[in-house]
Amino acid sequence: MNDLILKNKTLFEIDANIDNLVKKIELLNYVNPINIEEEKEKFFKSKFLKEPNFEYPYRDFDKFSLHKEFFAQPINSIEDERLRDFYEEIIYFYSGLIQCIETIGKGKKFYYNSLHSFGTPTEQDVQNAKFILHFDSEDPDLELFQPKYSAEDSKQFFREYSKIYDFSYEIKTSNSMGAIAMVSNSAKALVLNSNHTYSENQINILTNHEIGVHMVTSMNAVLHPLQVFSHGFPNNEETQEGLAVFSEYMSGNLTIHRLKELAYRVLAVDSLAKGYTFSQTFRMLSNGYDLNKHDAFAISVRAHRGGGLTKDHLYLSGLKKIYNRYKRGEDLNVLLTGKVSLEFADDIQYMIDQGYAVPPKHITDAYAENKNANKTVDFILENLK
């Protein structure tokens, strides 16, 4: 290990420098509004017409200094051409995230930076979403779908599930987040939405999704000689969310209702490209697709936060790509090595072979056996284009 570092001193110095810089720019720490509940109440009182005025956490970094430090890295001094090209892509990717963060709350400026980092749904993505919406959801009155656990109550389920893994983490709560749960990569913590009441189905989904994949990849990432695995390869969102939703499928917890939720997210992000306001996106989901007002609001927040965050369309496309890889019998474990991207699978194996990375220690439990018994879910996944 020491010989490897001495032989590639510049590479490891650049990796360490980027590691220090990236710790300051975890996008989800800044883009989640801090006044969601207050604005939701106002929006509902206005009969869904008054545009929410979201506020965001204080951003405590110097954007010009960060840009300068990223591009000051002596990439050309990395002897290995493959790794040199890889780190060049890393720097451009994080430069784009800095631009996203520095324009949060600035409308179209943020939206265009988000487009650069996360793209937007293709016409095929939109057609896939509409295809899913043709299927009937499970009966919402089933006990499995009834909200009954507070965030505090839910902690016990995550702790019990996590006993199958050889790592520990914190469980926190927050009243200012767009999602009902998320893993904070930098803090190695699971954060639950204290405003949400969880159903048994949601807990089953989240244990596999958040702990079985997002926490697993966080914990695997810190085991490598190179730290870049911890903060995210370019375009890692699609792969990471695809892996996470695929764990829901393999564990037997992926429902038509959940697939529809991912489809609604695609349509909400697509509405940004059409120039829809928050209230127009909400009314499209509520009136056009009969989505209840609370879910329509939550999905609209996810899409419109910051000024238009487009990453939510990647869950569905990521799921299809991971499902296809699984059906072809290709390795998924290499994608659990950290916050990595499918397009870099060969590079990850190269880094492992050269000693710059290690095989994943923690493996998603759900991937051991396909427990899905829902033939309609299989039919949908087989027929997404």
N, C-alpha and C positions, 0 to 999 in steps of 0.2 A: 504493500500500500504506500509506504513512504517513498519507495523507489519510483512508483508510478507518479506521485506528486512531484518529486524532484525532477523527473524526466520531462514532465509537462507543466512546469511551474507557472507559465503564463496562462495556460488554460484554467488551472485551478484558481489563480488570482482573479481572472475575469469572472469565473463562476461565482466566487465569493463576493465580489463587488456587486454583481447583478443580484445576488441573494439579498444583500443588505438594502439595495435600492427598492426591490420589488416588495419588501415587507411593508412599505409605506403606501402601496397602491392596490389594495384589495377592493375591487370595484363595489362589491355588495356592502361593504362597510359604509359607503357614502351615498349610494343611489336609492336606498330604501327610505321613503318619507318618514318623518318622525311624528307626523300629525294625521295619520290615516284615519283613525277613528273619529276625530273631530270633523274632518272633511267629509267623511261618509255620512255622518248625521246631517250636515248641511246639504249635501247633495240629495239625499232622500227627501228632506223637507222641501227642497225646491222642485219636487216632482221630476227629478233627474235632468234638470236643465242648466243649473249653475255649475260652471266648470270648477273643479276642485283647485285650491291653491296650496299645493304641497310645499312643505319645507323640508330641508335636508341637513344632515349632520355637517358640522364645520369641517372643512378640508384643511388639514394642518401640514401641508407640504408646499415647497417652492417648485412650481411646475417648470420654470425655466432652468433652475439648477438641476432638477431631475433629468430633463431632456439632455442637458449638456453632459451630465455624468454618464448617461447611457451611451451616448455617441462618442464619448471620449475613450471608451474601452478599446484597447489595441487588438481588435479582432484579427487583423492581418498577421499578427505574430503567432497565432495558433498554427502549429505545424501540420496537424491532421486536417486535410482539406475538407473532409466530410463534416468534421466537427466545426470547422471554421464557418462553413455555409450554414450549419445548424444554428450557431450562436448569432449569426447575422440576422436570421429570421426571428430569433428570440428578441433581439433588440428592437426590431421594427414592430413586432407584436406589442411589446410593452410600451413603446412610444405611443401606439394607438390607444392603449388603455389610459395612459396619462391624459391624452386629449379628451377621451370620454369623461374622465373624472373632473377635469378642469372646466367642462362645459355643462355639468349637471345643473338642471333647472333653467337652462338657457334655450329651451325650445328646439328649433330646427338645428341649431349648432350641435347640440348633443345628439340629436337623431342622426345627422350625417356622420358623426364620429362613431356612433353605434353601428351604423351600416358598414363602415370600414372594418370594424372589429368582428362583427357577428353576422353580417349579411342580412338578407331578407328572404321571405319564402318565395320559391319559384312557383310558377303556375301549377306544376305537378304537385308540389307540396300542398297547395290550396285544394287541388282536386282530391288528394289523399284525405285531407281533413273533411271535406264534404262527403266523401265515400263513407267514412266512419260514422258520420252523423245520420246515415240512413238506418242504422241498426238500433233496435230497442234496447234501452238500458235495463239493468236489473231493477227489481222492485225496490224503490227507495225506502219503503216501509219495513223492509227486512231488518231484523235486530242487528245484523252485521253493520248496517249503515247508519244506525242511530247515534247522534252525538251524545256522549255521556261522560267523557273523561276530560278534566281540566288539564292544563299543561303540567301542573304539579302532580296530579294523579298519574299522568302518562309516563313520568320519569321512571316508575317502577318497571314498566314494560321494556323500556330501552335497556335498563340495567340488567334485567333478566336475560334478554336476547343476547346482550354483549358478552355473556359468560362463555360463549363459544369461541371468542377471539382472545388472543394473547396480547391485549393492550388495554389501556385505561384512558378515559377522557372525562372532561367536565360536562355537565348538563346545565345550561343556563336558560333563562326565560327573557323575552323581550316583548314590549308592547308597541314596538315601532318597526315592523317588518312586513314586507309584502307577501312572503311565503308563510306557510303554517309551520315549517321547520326548515332548518338549514345547518350545514356544518361550516363552522368558521375554521378555515384551513390554518390561518396564522395562529389562532388560539387553541387549536386542537380541541374544539368544544362543539357540542351539539346545542343549538339554540332553538327553543320551542316558543311558539307565538302564544303569549299569555292571554290574548284576546280570543283564542280559538278553543272550541270544545271538540275533542277528537272522538271519532267513532272507532270501533274495533277494526274495521277495514282500513281506515287511515293509519292506525298504529301498525298493522301488519305490513302495509305498504312502506311506511317510513322507516321501520326497523331495517328492512332489506335495502331500501333505497339510500337512506342517509348513513346508516352504520355499515351495512353490508358492502357498499361500494364507496361512497364519498369518504367515510372515515377510514376504510381499509386502504384506499389509495393515498390518503394523507399519511397514514402510519407507514406504509411501504416506502413512500417518497423520501423519508428522512434517513433511510438505511443506505443510501447510495453515496459513493465518494463525491459525486457531482450533486449540487444542491438544486439544480434547475428543475429536477423532477417535482419539487415541492410546490412550485408556484404556477406551473401551467405552461405547457407547450403551446405554440400557435394553434388556434382553432380547437383547443381541448374541450370546450364546452359541449360540442356535439357528441364527441366520444364519451365523455364522462357521464353526461345525462343519458345517453343511449345505454351505457352499461348499467346505470342505476335503474332505469325503467325495465331493462331486460331482466334484472334481478327480481323485479316484481312479477314478471311473467314466469320465470323459472320456479319461483317459490309458490306459484299457484294463486297469487293475489292480484294479478292484472285483470281488471274488469272492463266491460264495455263502458261503464260510467267513467272510469279513469282514462280510457282511450279517447272518449269524447272530450274530457277536460283538456287533453293535449291537443285535440283538434281545434277546440275553441281558442286555445292560445295561438295557434297558427293563424286563425282568422283575425284575431285581435291584432297581431303583429302586421298582418297584411293590410289591415285598416290604416296603419300609419302611412304606408306607401300611397294609399288613396287620399291622404290628407284629412282623415277623420279626426275630429276633436275627441276628448275623453267621453263626453256625453253621447256623441254619435256612435262611438264604439260600444258603449254600454247599451244603448238602445238597439243596436244591431244584434247584440247577443241576447238581450232580454226579449225584444219584440220579434226579431227575425228568427230566433232559434229557441224561443221559449225557455231560456235559461233563467233560473230564479235570480232575484235582484242582488242577493248577497254574493252569489258566485259570479254573476256578471260584473259586479263592482270589483271583486278581488282580481279577476282576470284582466279587467281594464286597467287597474292599478299597475299590475305587473308589466303590461305593455307600455303604458304611458309614463311611468316613473322616469324622472330625470329629464323628460322631454321626448321620450320615445326609445325605449330599450328593446332592441329587436331579438335578443338571444332566445326568447321563449319558443321560437319556431324550430329550434334545433333539437328539442326533445323527441319529436316524432320522427324526423329524418335520422337522428342518431339511433333511435330504437330499431328502425328498419335496417340500417347498416350493420348493427351488431347482430341482429336476428339473422341476417343473410350470412354473416361470417360464421355464426354458430351452425347454421344449416349446412354450410360447406365443410364443416368439420375442422375449421381453422382455430388456432390457439387464441383464447381470450385472456389467459393469464398474463401475457406480456403487456396487456393494456391495463393491468392492475398495478403496475410498477410505480405509478404516481399520477400526477395530473397531466396525462399524456394524450396524444392524438393518434387516431387510427392511421393517418397518413405517414406517421413516423415509426410504424411498427418495425420496419427493417432496421431503422437507425437505432432503435432501442436495443434490438438484439445485437447489433454491432457494438454498442457501448457495453453491453454485458460481456460479450466475447473478448473485448479489449480490456476489461477490468474497471471501466469507468462507472459501471452500474452493476447491480446484483439482481438475480431472479426474485420475484415477489415472495416475501415470507408469509404474508397474510393473503388468503384466497377467499373470495366471496363464497360463503356457505351455500347460497342458493344455486350456484353453478354446478354443484355435485350431482344433481338429479333434477330432471324436468318434471315438476309436479303440476304443471298446468293441465287442467281437465276440461277447460272451456273450449269447445270445438269452434265456437263463433270467433273467439279471440284468435285462434290459429288461422281460421279462414281470412280474417282481416289482415293479419300480418303477412300471410302468403300473397295476398292480392294488392298490397300497397306497391305502388310503382316507384 
